[in-house]
Every structure is written in C-alpha cells, then in structure tokens.
Amino acid sequence: MTSAIDLQAARPIYRTHGFGNRIGFGDRPAVIVVDFFRGCTDPAYLGGGNVGAAVERTAVLLAGARAAAVPVIYSIVSYRDDLGDAGWFGVKVPSLKALQRGTPAVEIDERVAAQPEDHIVWKKMPSVFFGTHLTTLLAHLRIDTLLVTGCTTSGCVRATVVDGCSHGYRVIVPRECVGDRAEAPHEANLFDMDQKYADVVPMAQAIEYLGAVEAGQRVSAR
C-alpha cells in the first residue's frame, strides 16, 4: 500500500515536467500476448503473484480481439539446456533453464490458447522485438497500435512496451491484462510506462475500442 501512495504523490511532479500525455488508439491494432506460457504463468515454474488473474482477464480481451478480426501475437521463450543462448540473462536467472522447447513449460497457457489464425514469436530476451521477426510481421499487417498484455509487468512486458514506443507504435497496456510476481514492481512499472511510453488504460476501455474496430469506426487519437 505504501508504494501505491508514493506513486500517487509522485504524479504531480511528473505532470509539472510534462510527462503523462495521452497517445490514444490508432486504426489497426494487434494484441501482443507476452509470455503467457506455462513456464511463466504456473507458480510451479516461474509464475506467481497476480499473473494468473492477468491471464484470466486477457482471455476476455482476446475474445473481443477475435470478434474484431484483430491479429493476436504470442511470444514464447525457450533455451538450450546449457543456457548457452541466454547470454547474461541466463546468468541473472539460471532458472530459465526450465524453458526447453518441446516440454510442457513452453506450452501456451490453455486459458489463453492460441487459435490457428494467431501468430507465435519465439524469443530469447525480454523484448518481443529483440532478435525476432515481430517488426516484419507488424509491418506486413500494417499495424499502428499495440495492445500489450502478458507478464511480467516489470520485465518482458516493459521491455516490449519500450521497444514498441521506440519503433513508432501507439502502445496501449490494459491494466488488468498484465501481471507480475510482486505488487510493488507491478505498480511501479505501470506508473512509469504510463508516464513515458504507453497509455495504461482499464481493460474495459480496451474492449470498448475493440468493439469500435469491429464496427468499422475510425478511432485514431481517441
């Protein structure tokens, strides 16, 4: 609770210096589902905290995305059994060794199961952009807006959000659809992303936006 109070106290300081303006939604969105595979959602592996709740909420968001024919893109992480392809990330987090391709650990959580029309991006590092074909895929789909869901808020979600902003996309984070292992980094990173790189919005607002996309309404800079 203390961290939340401190973050609210910081808001006027950021506003004074011109942070926190709104980006708004574009016309051609995609949903990025960051690392909602069993190795990151199951507490028996690397999951925990409010990640499970975020998975459940994302399932609702995905229903709206699919109704609007909005592309859905999943990321999954896998490594060699000696972590030789993990770099210093593997040194910092040696438990990443559990994420082996072909094992249950890297299966997408069944609560947000991929559909045949969805896309899957395999990655090694936190950002879904780094060392993957995501940029090419988004360009081909002519995407201008990324709805970023997944875990963890302070790690791979944040890295993807920052890279999305850097690549020129409108980045939207539905608050209830991202999760972390602990509350303090979750809340701190939501606050910081909202001030600098993305619009952090209630899930209901993102679903309303998807409904407008389904109806064929223009929603730029809404």
C-alpha positions in Angstrom: 0.0 0.0 0.0 2.9 2.4 0.8 4.2 2.0 -2.8 0.9 2.9 -4.3 0.6 6.0 -2.0 4.1 7.1 -3.0 3.3 6.7 -6.7 0.3 8.9 -6.4 2.3 11.5 -4.6 4.8 11.5 -7.5 2.1 12.1 -10.2 2.1 16.0 -9.8 5.9 16.0 -10.2 5.7 14.2 -13.4 2.8 16.3 -14.6 4.8 19.5 -13.9 7.6 18.3 -16.1 5.2 17.4 -19.0 5.0 13.7 -18.6 1.9 11.5 -18.9 0.3 12.9 -22.1 -2.1 10.6 -23.9 -1.2 8.7 -27.1 -4.7 7.4 -27.9 -5.7 4.5 -30.1 -5.0 4.0 -33.8 -7.0 2.3 -36.5 -5.1 -1.0 -37.0 -4.4 -2.8 -33.7 -2.8 -6.0 -32.8 -2.8 -7.8 -29.4 0.6 -8.9 -28.1 0.4 -11.7 -25.5 3.8 -11.6 -23.8 5.0 -14.9 -22.3 1.6 -16.3 -21.2 3.1 -19.8 -21.4 3.1 -22.3 -18.6 6.7 -21.6 -17.6 5.8 -18.0 -16.8 2.2 -18.4 -15.6 2.4 -21.6 -13.4 3.9 -20.9 -9.9 5.5 -24.4 -10.1 7.8 -22.8 -12.7 8.4 -19.0 -12.7 4.9 -17.8 -12.2 3.1 -16.3 -9.2 1.7 -13.1 -7.9 -1.2 -11.7 -9.9 -0.1 -13.3 -13.2 -2.9 -15.8 -13.0 -5.5 -13.1 -12.7 -4.0 -11.3 -15.7 -4.3 -14.5 -17.8 -8.0 -14.8 -17.0 -8.6 -11.1 -17.9 -6.6 -11.4 -21.1 -8.9 -14.3 -22.2 -11.8 -11.9 -22.1 -9.8 -9.3 -24.1 -8.8 -11.9 -26.7 -12.5 -12.7 -27.3 -13.1 -9.1 -28.2 -10.0 -9.0 -30.4 -11.0 -12.1 -32.3 -14.5 -10.8 -32.8 -13.0 -7.7 -34.4 -10.6 -9.8 -36.5 -7.6 -8.1 -34.8 -4.4 -10.1 -35.1 -3.1 -11.8 -31.9 0.6 -12.4 -31.5 2.0 -14.6 -28.7 5.6 -14.7 -27.5 7.3 -17.8 -26.1 10.8 -18.2 -24.7 13.0 -21.3 -25.0 16.7 -22.0 -24.4 19.3 -24.7 -24.9 19.7 -27.0 -21.8 23.1 -25.3 -21.1 21.6 -21.8 -21.4 24.3 -21.1 -24.0 21.9 -19.0 -26.0 20.6 -16.9 -23.0 23.6 -14.6 -22.6 23.8 -12.7 -19.3 20.1 -13.0 -18.9 20.7 -16.7 -18.2 23.4 -15.8 -15.6 21.0 -13.5 -13.8 18.1 -16.0 -13.9 19.5 -19.6 -14.1 16.0 -21.0 -13.6 15.3 -20.1 -17.2 16.9 -23.5 -17.9 13.5 -25.0 -17.3 12.2 -23.4 -20.5 13.1 -26.1 -23.0 11.4 -26.3 -26.4 9.2 -29.5 -26.6 8.4 -29.5 -22.9 5.2 -28.6 -21.1 7.0 -25.5 -19.7 6.8 -23.7 -23.1 3.2 -24.5 -23.9 0.8 -21.6 -24.1 -1.4 -21.4 -21.1 -4.7 -23.2 -22.0 -6.7 -20.3 -20.6 -5.5 -18.1 -23.5 -5.0 -20.9 -26.0 -3.8 -19.8 -29.5 -6.1 -20.2 -32.5 -5.0 -21.3 -36.0 -5.0 -17.7 -37.3 -2.8 -16.4 -34.5 1.0 -15.8 -34.7 3.7 -17.1 -32.4 7.1 -15.4 -32.0 9.9 -17.3 -30.3 12.4 -15.2 -28.4 15.4 -15.3 -26.1 15.5 -11.9 -24.5 12.9 -9.8 -22.6 11.5 -7.7 -25.5 9.4 -9.5 -28.1 11.0 -7.2 -30.7 14.6 -8.2 -29.9 16.1 -10.7 -32.3 12.7 -11.8 -33.7 10.6 -11.2 -36.8 8.0 -9.2 -35.0 8.8 -5.9 -36.7 8.5 -7.5 -40.1 5.2 -9.2 -39.1 3.7 -5.9 -37.8 4.7 -4.1 -41.0 3.1 -6.7 -43.2 -0.1 -6.5 -41.2 0.1 -2.6 -41.3 -0.4 -2.3 -37.6 -0.3 1.1 -35.9 -1.4 0.2 -32.4 -0.2 -2.5 -29.9 -2.3 -3.7 -27.1 0.3 -5.3 -24.9 -0.8 -8.0 -22.4 1.2 -10.6 -20.5 4.0 -11.0 -18.0 5.9 -9.8 -16.2 4.9 -6.1 -16.0 8.4 -5.1 -14.8 10.3 -7.4 -17.2 9.3 -8.6 -20.6 6.1 -6.5 -20.8 8.0 -3.3 -20.0 10.8 -4.2 -22.5 8.3 -4.8 -25.2 6.4 -1.6 -24.4 9.6 0.5 -24.6 10.6 -1.1 -27.9 7.1 -0.7 -29.3 7.3 3.0 -28.5 10.8 3.2 -30.0 9.5 1.6 -33.2 6.8 4.2 -33.6 3.7 2.3 -32.5 0.9 3.6 -30.3 1.3 1.3 -27.3 -1.7 0.6 -25.0 -1.5 -1.5 -21.8 -4.8 -2.8 -20.5 -4.0 -2.7 -16.8 -5.8 -5.8 -15.7 -4.2 -7.9 -18.5 -0.6 -7.7 -17.3 0.8 -9.3 -14.2 4.0 -9.7 -12.1 5.3 -11.8 -9.3 5.1 -9.0 -6.7 2.8 -6.0 -6.4 5.5 -3.3 -5.9 7.3 -3.8 -9.3 4.0 -4.3 -11.0 2.5 -1.0 -9.8 5.8 1.0 -10.2 6.2 -0.1 -13.8 2.6 0.5 -14.7 3.0 4.0 -13.4 6.3 4.6 -15.2 5.1 3.2 -18.5 2.0 5.4 -18.4 4.1 8.5 -17.8 6.6 7.8 -20.6 5.9 5.1 -23.2 2.3 4.0 -23.3 -1.3 4.6 -22.3 -2.1 2.4 -19.3 -5.9 2.0 -19.5 -8.7 0.0 -17.8 -9.4 -3.3 -19.7 -13.0 -2.1 -20.2 -11.7 0.8 -22.3 -9.6 -1.5 -24.5 -12.5 -3.8 -25.0 -14.7 -0.8 -26.0 -12.0 0.2 -28.5 -12.0 -3.3 -30.0 -15.8 -3.1 -30.3 -15.3 0.1 -32.3 -12.8 -1.6 -34.5 -15.3 -4.5 -35.1 -17.9 -1.9 -36.0 -15.6 -0.3 -38.5 -15.4 3.0 -36.8 -12.4 5.3 -37.0 -10.8 5.7 -33.6 -7.5 7.5 -34.2 -6.3 9.6 -31.3 -9.4 8.8 -29.3 
